[in-house]
Amino acid sequence: MSQQPGHSAPHGQHSSHRRVRTVRTVRPGQAREQDDRHDGIDTDNLETGSFPAIRADQKPQTGTKRGLSRAGLSEIFSGVLIALLCAGLGFGFVVQQRSVQSNYSALSENELVRLLDETNRQITQLESQRTTLSRQLTSIQKSADKQRQIQRVAKKNEEASGILSGRLPAQGKGVRVTITGKKHINAATLFNLIEELRNAGAEVIQFNSVRVVTSTYIVDIPTGVSCDGTALKQPYTFLAIGDPDALANAISIAGGVGSTLRVQYDAKVSVQKKDKIVISATAPVHAYSYATPVREDQ
């Protein structure tokens, strides 16, 4: 080693610490190998003693650059499968169309005319069957509607006749008439009250626990009166369904049955108008020995 000319040692340092330069002889082949090995890496800094540094633009290789991922393979496989299916369907459609065209092209003109006539005849038969079925459906619907209408009318008539005959309970607006007194009220006066209610438009009447019908009768008995065989005594209660105003006026009118009950029998007569009167009493079905209904075919 020799001291470099032109450079003196710093003040306070020994000459043994002076910077030296090592000169090596390198063959051309070794130089290329070293350049390739140290490409992108800084050489050792002999002055600072730092380690080699890797450049920022150099990145380590990852596994994704060595091969395709599973997701990529799956997408490729699905695309190939869909393409094959579409190609198969298209090929089948083309073959079918060519087969049909070849079948028709092989027929003669007379055969085509016969085929057309046969098709038209089948269409005509189908249209005729459709018309027949439509007529049958319309007939069935009309019959069903007529039958339902008959059933509705029969049910309505049955309800009306059941109310009039007293077989069915009834409800509606009307009046409640209550008569109380100490004197005996004869049957004729009570029957007159029923008649006044009927004349005023009462549709259904109940006398105490007895349903009043066309055959109802009232007779005097020692304890009071008997209505259709049922003994009744005061207080007497009449329930009537109809126009409340008309029924109340029929009882309360001056000189009417209400006045008779008050004057002759010293009875208290109460007339109450109600929006809802419920008549639950029913009359037994009367068996007719001689009368029969008239049929339309007779």
C-alpha positions in Angstrom: 0.0 0.0 0.0 1.2 3.5 -0.7 -0.1 6.9 0.2 -2.2 8.6 -2.4 -0.7 11.9 -3.5 -2.6 15.0 -2.9 -4.5 13.7 0.1 -3.3 14.4 3.7 -4.7 12.7 6.8 -7.2 14.7 8.8 -6.1 16.5 11.9 -6.0 14.1 14.9 -6.1 10.9 12.9 -3.2 8.4 12.3 -1.9 7.8 8.8 -2.8 4.1 9.2 -6.6 5.0 8.7 -6.1 6.3 5.3 -8.4 5.2 2.5 -6.9 2.6 0.2 -8.0 1.3 -3.2 -7.7 -2.3 -4.2 -7.0 -3.1 -7.8 -8.1 -6.5 -9.1 -7.6 -7.9 -12.5 -11.0 -9.3 -13.9 -11.4 -11.4 -17.0 -14.1 -10.2 -19.5 -16.3 -13.3 -18.8 -16.2 -12.8 -15.1 -17.2 -9.1 -15.6 -20.3 -10.1 -17.5 -21.3 -12.6 -14.8 -20.8 -10.0 -12.1 -22.8 -7.4 -14.0 -25.7 -9.9 -14.5 -25.6 -11.0 -10.9 -25.6 -7.4 -9.6 -28.2 -6.0 -12.0 -30.6 -3.9 -10.1 -28.6 -4.2 -6.9 -26.3 -1.5 -5.6 -22.8 -2.7 -4.9 -21.3 -2.6 -1.4 -20.5 0.8 -0.2 -17.0 0.4 1.1 -17.1 3.9 2.6 -20.3 3.4 4.7 -20.4 -0.4 5.1 -24.1 -0.5 4.1 -25.7 -3.7 2.6 -26.9 -4.0 -1.0 -30.3 -2.3 -1.7 -33.0 -3.7 -4.1 -34.6 -1.1 -6.5 -38.2 -0.2 -5.9 -39.3 -1.0 -9.4 -38.3 -4.7 -9.0 -41.1 -6.8 -7.4 -40.9 -10.4 -6.3 -42.8 -12.9 -8.5 -46.0 -14.3 -7.1 -47.9 -17.6 -7.7 -50.6 -15.9 -9.8 -48.0 -15.2 -12.6 -46.9 -18.8 -12.8 -50.4 -20.2 -13.6 -54.1 -19.6 -13.9 -56.2 -19.5 -10.7 -59.1 -21.9 -10.1 -61.7 -19.1 -10.7 -60.2 -18.4 -14.1 -60.3 -22.0 -15.1 -63.9 -22.3 -13.9 -65.0 -19.3 -16.0 -63.2 -20.7 -19.1 -64.8 -24.1 -18.6 -68.3 -22.6 -18.2 -67.9 -20.5 -21.3 -66.8 -23.5 -23.3 -69.7 -25.6 -22.1 -72.3 -22.9 -22.9 -70.8 -22.5 -26.4 -71.0 -26.3 -27.0 -74.7 -26.4 -25.8 -75.7 -23.5 -28.1 -73.9 -25.1 -31.0 -75.7 -28.4 -30.3 -79.1 -26.7 -30.2 -78.5 -24.8 -33.4 -77.4 -27.9 -35.2 -80.5 -29.8 -34.1 -82.8 -27.0 -35.2 -81.1 -26.8 -38.6 -81.3 -30.6 -39.1 -85.0 -30.6 -38.2 -85.9 -27.7 -40.6 -84.0 -29.5 -43.4 -85.8 -32.7 -42.6 -89.2 -31.1 -42.8 -88.3 -29.2 -45.9 -87.0 -32.4 -47.5 -90.2 -34.3 -46.6 -92.4 -31.6 -48.3 -90.1 -31.2 -51.2 -90.3 -35.0 -51.9 -94.1 -34.8 -52.3 -95.8 -34.3 -55.6 -98.3 -31.5 -56.4 -101.3 -33.8 -56.1 -100.0 -35.1 -52.7 -99.6 -31.6 -51.5 -103.1 -30.8 -52.5 -104.5 -33.8 -50.8 -102.5 -32.9 -47.6 -103.9 -29.4 -47.7 -107.4 -30.7 -48.2 -107.0 -33.1 -45.3 -105.7 -30.3 -43.1 -108.7 -28.1 -44.0 -111.1 -31.0 -43.3 -109.6 -31.5 -39.8 -109.8 -27.8 -39.1 -113.5 -27.8 -40.1 -114.2 -30.8 -37.9 -112.5 -29.1 -35.0 -114.5 -25.9 -35.5 -117.7 -27.9 -35.6 -116.8 -29.7 -32.4 -116.0 -26.4 -30.8 -119.3 -24.9 -31.8 -121.2 -28.0 -30.4 -119.3 -27.9 -27.1 -120.0 -24.2 -26.8 -123.7 -24.8 -27.3 -123.7 -27.5 -24.7 -121.8 -25.3 -22.3 -124.3 -22.4 -22.8 -127.2 -24.8 -22.3 -125.7 -26.2 -19.1 -125.0 -22.7 -17.8 -128.6 -21.6 -18.5 -130.0 -24.7 -16.9 -127.8 -24.2 -13.9 -128.8 -20.5 -13.7 -132.4 -21.5 -14.1 -132.1 -24.1 -11.4 -130.5 -21.7 -9.0 -133.2 -19.1 -9.8 -135.9 -21.7 -9.1 -134.1 -22.6 -5.8 -133.9 -18.9 -4.8 -137.6 -18.4 -5.5 -138.6 -21.6 -3.7 -136.5 -20.6 -0.7 -138.0 -17.1 -0.7 -141.5 -18.5 -1.0 -140.8 -21.0 1.7 -139.5 -18.3 4.1 -142.5 -16.0 3.3 -145.0 -18.9 3.8 -143.2 -20.0 6.9 -143.5 -16.5 8.5 -147.1 -16.1 7.5 -148.0 -19.6 8.7 -146.1 -19.1 11.9 -143.6 -21.9 11.3 -140.6 -19.6 11.3 -139.4 -16.9 13.8 -139.3 -13.4 12.6 -137.7 -10.0 13.4 -138.0 -6.4 12.4 -139.1 -3.0 13.5 -142.5 -2.6 15.1 -144.3 -2.0 18.5 -144.6 -3.5 21.9 -148.1 -3.1 23.5 -148.4 -3.9 27.2 -151.8 -4.0 29.0 -152.1 -4.2 32.8 -155.2 -3.8 35.0 -157.2 -5.4 37.8 -160.4 -5.9 35.9 -161.1 -8.9 33.7 -160.7 -7.9 30.0 -162.9 -10.1 27.8 -161.6 -12.0 24.8 -163.6 -10.0 22.3 -161.7 -6.8 23.2 -158.3 -8.4 23.0 -159.3 -10.0 19.7 -160.3 -6.5 18.5 -156.9 -5.2 19.4 -155.3 -7.9 17.2 -157.6 -6.9 14.3 -156.6 -3.3 14.7 -152.9 -4.2 14.4 -153.6 -6.3 11.3 -155.5 -3.5 9.7 -152.6 -1.2 10.4 -150.2 -3.5 8.5 -148.8 -5.8 11.1 -147.1 -8.7 9.4 -146.4 -10.8 12.4 -148.0 -10.8 15.8 -147.3 -12.5 19.1 -149.8 -12.5 22.0 -147.8 -13.3 25.2 -146.3 -16.7 24.3 -148.6 -17.6 21.4 -147.9 -16.9 17.7 -151.0 -15.3 16.1 -151.9 -16.8 12.8 -155.0 -16.8 10.6 -156.7 -19.5 12.6 -156.0 -18.0 16.0 -158.9 -17.7 18.4 -159.4 -16.3 21.9 -162.0 -17.4 24.5 -162.7 -16.3 28.0 -161.7 -18.6 30.9 -162.0 -18.0 34.7 -158.3 -17.1 35.1 -158.2 -14.8 32.0 -158.4 -15.9 28.4 -157.3 -18.8 26.3 -155.5 -18.2 23.0 -155.3 -21.3 20.7 -155.7 -23.5 23.7 -153.0 -21.7 25.8 -154.2 -20.1 29.1 -153.0 -16.5 29.4 -153.4 -13.9 32.2 -152.5 -10.3 32.8 -150.3 -8.5 32.1 -150.9 -9.0 28.4 -148.2 -8.2 25.9 -148.5 -7.9 22.1 -145.5 -7.9 19.8 -146.2 -6.7 16.3 -143.8 -6.3 13.3 -144.6 -3.5 10.8 -144.5 0.3 10.5 -144.1 1.5 14.1 -145.9 4.8 13.5 -148.9 3.2 11.8 -149.2 0.5 14.5 -148.9 2.9 17.4 -151.6 5.2 15.9 -153.9 2.3 15.5 -153.8 1.6 19.3 -153.6 5.2 20.5 -156.1 6.8 18.2 -159.0 8.5 20.0 -162.0 6.2 20.2 -159.9 3.2 19.3 -159.2 0.0 21.2 -156.7 1.8 23.5 -159.4 4.3 24.7 -161.8 1.3 25.3 -159.3 -0.4 27.5 -158.6 2.7 29.5 -162.3 3.8 29.9 -164.1 0.4 30.3 -161.5 -1.7 32.1 -159.5 1.0 33.8 -156.4 -0.6 32.2 -153.0 0.9 31.6 -152.0 0.7 28.0 -148.3 1.2 27.0 -147.2 1.4 23.4 -143.5 1.4 22.7 -142.0 1.8 19.2 -138.9 -0.5 18.6 -136.4 -0.6 15.9 -136.1 -4.3 16.4 -138.8 -6.7 17.5 -138.0 -10.4 17.8 -140.9 -12.8 17.6 -139.6 -16.2 18.6 -142.9 -18.1 19.2 -143.9 -20.4 16.4 -147.2 -22.1 15.6 -147.6 -25.9 15.1 -148.0 -27.1 11.5 -151.7 -27.6 10.8 -152.6 -30.9 9.1 -155.2 -30.4 6.4 -157.7 -33.2 6.0 -159.4 -32.0 2.8 -157.5 -29.2 1.2 -154.7 -29.9 -1.2 -152.6 -27.6 -3.4 -153.4 -27.2 -7.1 -150.8 -28.4 -9.5 -150.0 -26.7 -12.7 -150.5 -29.8 -14.9 -154.0 -30.4 -13.6 
